[in-house]
Amino acid sequence: MNITGHTVELLEDPFGLLTGNRYEYFLNIEVDEEDELFTENGLLLKVLFLVNGEDRRILQSYFIEQETEKVLDFELEDEEVVQVKQYCAENLPAEDETNEETK
């Protein structure tokens, strides 16, 4: 699995009930044609990612066929979880990177 790009958005908590920040990532994914995840319609991975101080983790993720927006019934493998978590942590929006540098 190769992550080729992404979009990310901070999810608002209008009532202030949740601790930390939650981000919604859409990761552009490339896989080999022989991979069971392969689709000619393109592949995205939607990730809900939590940042709460030093706690950074994936809350939820699922694969989406890009053109049809169909959710695919596959889960991340253990090594892919590590890869996606690292990618999301390294690509946080500027406001969270700034907050971490000032601590």
ChimeraX attribute file (.defattr): number of C-alpha atoms within 10 A of each C-alpha:
attribute: neighborCount
match mode: 1-to-1
recipient: residues
	/A:1	13
	/A:2	13
	/A:3	15
	/A:4	9
	/A:5	12
	/A:6	16
	/A:7	12
	/A:8	18
	/A:9	13
	/A:10	16
	/A:11	12
	/A:12	11
	/A:13	12
	/A:14	7
	/A:15	6
	/A:16	8
	/A:17	7
	/A:18	11
	/A:19	11
	/A:20	13
	/A:21	16
	/A:22	22
	/A:23	20
	/A:24	18
	/A:25	21
	/A:26	21
	/A:27	23
	/A:28	18
	/A:29	20
	/A:30	18
	/A:31	15
	/A:32	11
	/A:33	10
	/A:34	7
	/A:35	10
	/A:36	9
	/A:37	19
	/A:38	16
	/A:39	15
	/A:40	9
	/A:41	12
	/A:42	17
	/A:43	24
	/A:44	24
	/A:45	22
	/A:46	20
	/A:47	22
	/A:48	21
	/A:49	25
	/A:50	21
	/A:51	17
	/A:52	14
	/A:53	13
	/A:54	7
	/A:55	8
	/A:56	17
	/A:57	19
	/A:58	18
	/A:59	11
	/A:60	11
	/A:61	19
	/A:62	16
	/A:63	22
	/A:64	24
	/A:65	18
	/A:66	17
	/A:67	12
	/A:68	10
	/A:69	13
	/A:70	11
	/A:71	14
	/A:72	14
	/A:73	9
	/A:74	12
	/A:75	11
	/A:76	14
	/A:77	9
	/A:78	8
	/A:79	8
	/A:80	13
	/A:81	15
	/A:82	13
	/A:83	15
	/A:84	22
	/A:85	17
	/A:86	13
	/A:87	15
	/A:88	23
	/A:89	17
	/A:90	10
	/A:91	15
	/A:92	18
	/A:93	15
	/A:94	9
	/A:95	9
	/A:96	16
	/A:97	13
	/A:98	11
	/A:99	10
	/A:100	11
	/A:101	7
	/A:102	6
	/A:103	6
